């Protein structure tokens, strides 16, 4: 499209705005009704450890959203010579799960407790047994129940609980709802009714320690919406909150908010049954859309849904790329000490390419990239640690090969349950996320780790914000199609992709690495316990 065509679409509001609050970045993208990104803006942030709780302050939430939007609007003005005053539809996405309880006046009762916290083990275990359904520590109901078990004073004042994207959408529209994929990380969903499981709501409400509170669980959860349904309209107050310059008009359609897992499925066209996707960033997760029920409850497999309510088996790991970034930073400091200045892309390409010369098993090195605790491997607190034996092959190539290997290790342990115990098969497994911006290397490691072909799509770099914008366009006009057909027929018609297949020798090398990883895991578990005690 030329600039005049894009300008016309922006002026006539044939657009959608997708905003995603990720772990390390808030990004806003403006997309035209033919799914092309025409402007973007972002804001870098990091979660903070306050009183042993991983959190993001609300003031940073809004500073990040407003900065991202202002940068996007400035880009529109610079590129197309017009002010951004109207947007057709808007969708909000954010990192899933966590806990945000509010009182009847809309005040947040405790700081936002993010997915990264490992503080709800007792509650998650008890609820899993009560429901006969896996309740991960990250889920909102686990946080709520743990607060009840801890006899936290704020619980009596709860009027509403939601997630980060549900909160932002509520402030923009005035409506307390969220998309079904996001809701499925708050409380179990009934596939038949496409809402919270009624029996489990009753079981939770009947617990003596819950029954003494004045609220009912069914009343404090957000309304569940499916992709394509309207979630409200941008209010005057919401427009001023989003655009502090006051240029943006109210009235935009608000799409059901979604978690980053749901937008990742949309961005990779993986919402149809027997498809799956993997997202690798600060955390990592795989999503496999099921065509059959699992044989039993697995504590390492979360049952969530697609944005249109299909059941999904999810493997979520708290740690992925953060340790790689830390090591890369050290090597960048060394390069600068030598007078060599590398761009981020150059730095990662050099280090990733170096890993290709490493031994297939990473030379016997083992790395635990745990900046926070890790549920799948039962590590309570973050303690990054690299270990080696005296006869390990300690080289630069192996140091970075083991970094890539360890980034996917917890994910592999979880995925092995699906592949080897439940015999779940997918027609396609698509990867996205920052780790794959450097071509081929991480994609091949993942294929070898899972012994499964991995596809990377040409738009993988657009990620969640773009996926949320697509959902916003779908909410404004579904073309009369279900979500899977809409994505196939309208969005991904001419998409390009590249698939890498497992290499048998590398698969064997990764299995040897995983054996070493599991053998060294008790030392990491003890280190995590020691850190928590201190």
N, C-alpha and C positions, 0 to 999 in steps of 0.2 A: 504494500500500500504506500502511496505517496503521502506527503505531509498534508495536503489539502483534504484528502479523503479521511485521514485520521482526525484532522481538525473538525471536520463535519460531524463525525461520529461522537467526538467529545462534546461538541456544542449541543447536539441533539440528545445527549445522555444515553447513547447506545453503548453503554459501558458497564463494567462491573469493577468494584474495588475489593480486592482480597487482602486482608491483614492477618499475618500470623505472628504470634508471640512465641518464638522459639526459645531454646535454652540459652543461646548466646547472642541472638539477634532478633529484633522486631523488624519485620519487612512488610512494606505495603506495595502492591502492584496494581496498576490500572490496566484493565484488559478491555479491548473492543469486543463487539458481539461476534467477531470471527475468531476469538480466543487468542488474539495477539497481544503481547505485553507492549504497551506504548509509553509507559513511564513507571518509575519505581523510586522508592526511598527507604532508608533503613536507619536503624539505631542499634548500636552495640551495647549489650549489658551482660551482667553475670549474676547468678544467684549468690546470695550472701548467707553465711552461717552465723545466725544470731541466736544465742542461748541454746546452741546445739540443734537448731532447727534451720534447714535450708529454706530460704524464703526470697521473695522479691517484694520490696515495699510498693504500696499502691501508687505513691507519688512517682515512682520510676515507671510503673505501668503506663501512666498517662503521659509522662514526659516522653517515653519511647514512642507511643502511638502518635502523639502530636508532632514530634520531630520527624518521624517517618512520613506522616502525611504531608507536612510542610515541605519536606524535601521532594516528595512526589509532585506536589502542586507547583513547586518552583521549576521542576523539570518540564512539566506541561507548558508553563509560561515561556520557558527558554526555547523549547523545541518547536512549539506550535504558535506562539505569540498570542495566547488567549489565557484568561483566568479560568480556573476550574471551579465552576459554581454549581453544577448539577451532575449527579451520578445515578445511573439507572438502578443498580442494586449493589448491596454491600454484604460481605460475609466476613465473620471473625473466626479465626482458628487460633489454637494455642496448644502448648504442651498439655497432654491429657492428665487426668486424675488430680489427686491432691484434695485440699480441704479449704473452703472459704465459707465460714458461717457468718450470717448477718442477723442483727436484731430487727425489730419491727420498724425502726427508723432508718434502716439501711446502713447501719454502721458495722464495719468488719469487727468481729468480736475477738479474734486472735490473728496474728500475722499469717498470711497465706502459707500453708504448709504444702510444699511441692512434692512431686512424684519422687524426688531424690531422697526423701527421708525414709529411714528404716526404723520407725519408732512405733509401729502398730502390730508387731508380731503376735502378741497375745490375742488381740482382737481378730486379726485375720485368721488365725488358727481356729478360734472358737466359732466364728461365723462360717468358715468352710465346713466344719463338722455339722453345724446346725442346718445349713442349707443343702449339704451334700453337693456343693458347687464351689469351685475354687474362688476364693476372695483374696486377691493380692494385697500386699501391704500398702500399695499406692492408692487404692480405691478410696473414694470419699466415704463410703459406709464404714470402711475399716478405721479411718481417722476418727469418724464420729463415735464409733463404738469404743475405740481406745480412750477417747476423751471422757466417755461415760465411765469406763472402768477406772480411769485415773481420778474420777470425781472432780473434774475440772469445773470451776465455778461458772464459766461462760455458757455451759450446755443448757442451763435452765432458760436462758434468754434467746435461744435460737428461734428465728422466724423463717429462715430460708438458708439453704446451703446450695452452693453451685461450684462450678469449675472456673478457671481463669477466663476462657472464652465465653462461657455463659454469663459471667459477671460483666464483661465488656459489652456484650450484646444487650444485656439488660439495661445498662446505663445509656446505650444509644437509642434503644427502642422503647424502654419502659416495660417490656414484657419479660416475665420470668420463664424462659423456655430454653431448650438446647436441642441439638440434633441427636438422633438415636445412637450414633456411634460414640459421641461424647458421653451421653447418658449411660451407655453400657460400661463406662469406667467409673460410674458412681454407684450403681446398684444393678444387680442382674436383670436382664431383659428376657421377657417371654417372647419367643419367636412368633407364636401364634397371634398374640394381641399387639405386638410391636410397642409394648410399653413395659414398665417395671413389672416384675413377676409378682402377681397378687398373693400367692401362697407365701412367698418369702417375706413380703411386706408384713403380712400377719404374724409370721414367726418372729420377725424382729420386734414388732410392736408388743408382742406378748412376753418378751423377756422381762422379768421382774425389775431389773435395773433400768430398763428403758421405760417401762410403763409408769414410773413415778414422775416422769416429766410431763409438762402441760401440752406439748406438741405431739402430733402424729407424724410418723415418718413419711406417709404418703402425701402429707400437706406441705412438707418443707423441701421436697425435691422439686426441681424444675419440670415443667411440662415437656413431654417427649414429642419431637417432631421428626418427620421423615424428610429426606432430601426432596426438593421440589415444592414443599409446602411453604407458605409465607410465615415468617416469624414476627412480622410487624413492620413498622415504617420508622425511618429516621426522624426523631422528634426535633423540635427547635433546640431544646436543651442538648440533645445528642449531637446535633450539627455543630453547635458552639463548642462542645467538648472535644469533638474530633478536629475541627478546624478553628484554631484560636484566632485566626485572622478575620473570621466572620463572613468569609466569601461563600461558603458552602450552604446551599439551600436545604431545608428539610424535605422529607417526602420520599427519599430513596427507599426501595424495598429492602428489608433486612431478611437475609436467608437464615435458616437454622444454623447456629454456630456449630463448629465441629472441632474435635481434637486433631492433633497433628497426624495421628494414625489414619484417620478418615480422609484427610486431605492428601496424604501420601498415597492412599489407594486410588483416589481420583486422578492424581497427577501421573500415576503410572498405568492407568487404565486396568486396574486390578480389582474390580468389584464383582465380576461374574464368578460363579462357582467354578472351582478348580483352577482359579488364578491365585497368585500370591505376589507379595512385594516385600522388599527389605529396605529399611531406612537406616542409614549409618551416619551418625553425627556425634554429638555429646553423649547421647545414649544410642542404643540400637534396638530395633524391633523388627520382627517378621510378622506378616499377616497372611494367613492362608484361608481363603473363603471355602468353607466346607460343603461337600455334597453328601456327607454322611456324618452321623453322630459319633463322638469319641466313645471308646469302650468303657472308659472310667475317668474319674476325676484325677487330674494331675496338678500338683501344686506349682509346677513351673509352666503350665499352659493356661493362659487367661482366655476366657470366652467373652468376646465382644461382638460388635456387629459392623457391617458396612454402613455408609450413610443412608442406605435405603433398607436396612434392617436384616440383611442376610447374616447368618452366623459365621464368625471368624475365630480361628484359633490363633492366638497371639503369643509370641515369645518376646518378652521385654527384658532388656538388660540395662542396668543403670549406667554402665560405663562403656565407652567405645573409643572415641578419637581424642579425648582430652590429654591422655598421656603422650600420644604421638605429637600433639601440638607442643607439649612441654619439652620433649626431647628435640623437636625441630627448632624451638626457640634457642636452646643451648648451642646447637650447631650453627645457628645464625649468628649468635654472639661471637663464636669462634671465627666465623668467616669475616665478620666486621673487624675483629682484632687483627686479621691478616690484611685488612684494607679491601676486602671484597664485599660489595653490596649486592645482595640478591633480592629480587622481588619474591613475594610469597610463592608465586607459581614456580619460579626457577628453583627456589629452595626445596619445595616438596618434590618436584620432578627429579632433582638430583638425588635426594635421599631415597625416594621410592625406586628409582632406577638402580641405585646401588644395591638395594635389597635383592634384586634379581640375581646377583652374583653370590648370594648366600647359599648355605647348605640346605637341602630339602627339609631337614628337621630343625632348621635355624641353629645348627651347630651344637645342639644340646642346651641352648639358653632357654630360660623360662622367664616370662614377664607377666606380672599382674598389674593391669592398668586401672586399678581401683582408686579413683579419687573420692568415691563414696562407697558405701556398703553395696553388696551385690546379692540379691535374693537367690538367684539360681544356684550360686555356689556357697550360700549360707555364710557369707562374710559380713560381719556386723557393721564395720566402719571402714572408711577409706584408708588404705595404706599402700600406695604404689610401691612395687618392689620388683627388682630384677635379680634373679638368682642364677648361679652357674656352678658346675662342678669344676675341680681342678683341670680336668681333661676336656672341658668344653671348648669349642672353637670360637674364641672371643674376637670377632672382627667387626668392622663397621657394617659390612654387608649383613651379617647375622644380627647385629643390634637392631637394624631397621627391619629386617625380615621378621624378627620376633615381635617387634612393635605391631606390625600388621597382623601377624598370626594371633597375638593376644587380644587385639581389638575385637576379633570375631569369636574368641574362645567361649565365653559364656553363652553367646547366641548359638554356637554349634552344639553345646551340651543340651540346650533346650530343644533345638530343632531335631536332634537325634531321637527324642521321645516321639515326635510326630512321624518322622520318617521310618524309624526302626521298630517302634513299639505299636504305633497306631496304623502304620502302613498307609499314611496319607500321601497321595500323589497330586502333583499340580501339572497343569498343561504348560504353565509358564511361571517363572519366578523373576520378577523385575526388581532391579536395585536402583536406589536413588540416595542422594545425600552428598555432603561435602567431601567425603573420602574418595568419591569416584570422579571428582573433577580432574585429578591427574589420570590420564588415560591408561586403561588396561590393567595396571598393576594390582590395585585393590580388588578390581572386578575378578581377576584370575585367582587371587588368594581366596576370595569368597566362594568361587566355584569349586576350588580344591577342598576347602574346609567342609562344605556341605555335600561334596560329591554330586553336585547338581548343576545343570547349565544355568548361567546367570545372564539375563538380558539387561542392557542399559539403553534407555530411550534418549533420543536427541534432545528432548526437553527436560531431561532429568535435573538440570541445574536450576530450572524454574521452581520446582518443588512445591511445598505446601501452600504458600500465598497464592500461587497460580491455580492450584487445585481448588482453593477456597473461592477464588474468583469464578472458576468454572461452575462451582455449585451455586454461586449467586446468579449466574446467567441461567442455569437450569431452573432456579426458583422463579425467575421472571418469565421464562418461556421454555417449557419442557419439550416442545415440539410434539407433544402427545406420546412420548416414549418413556419407557422405564430407564433408569439411570445407566444400566449396562449398555443398552442399545443406543442411548443418546451419546455416550462416550465413543462407542464404535462408529456410529454413523455420522456424527457431527464434529466431534473434537479431534479424533485420532485418525482421520481418513488417510492423511498423507504422512503419517509419522514415520520417522526413520529409527531403526534400532540396530544394535550390534550384540550378538550373543557369543559368550565364551564358554567352552566346555571344559570339564575337569580333565586334568592331565594325570594319568595313572601314577606316575612316579611322584608327582607333587602331592597327590591324595595320600599316598603311603607316608610321605614325609610329614604331612600335617597330622596324620593319625599318630605318628611317633611323638610329635610335639605334644599332642593332647594327652598322651600317656604320661609324658614327663610333667605336664601341667597339673594333671590330677594327682600325681605322686607328690608334687611340691605344695599342693593346696593346703594341707594341714598347717604348714608354716605361715601361710597368708592368713588363714582363719585365726590362728593364735595372735598374730600381729594386730589384726583387726580388733580382737577382744582386748588386747593390751592397750590399744589406743583409746578404746571406749572407756576403760577404767581410769585412764589418765585424763 
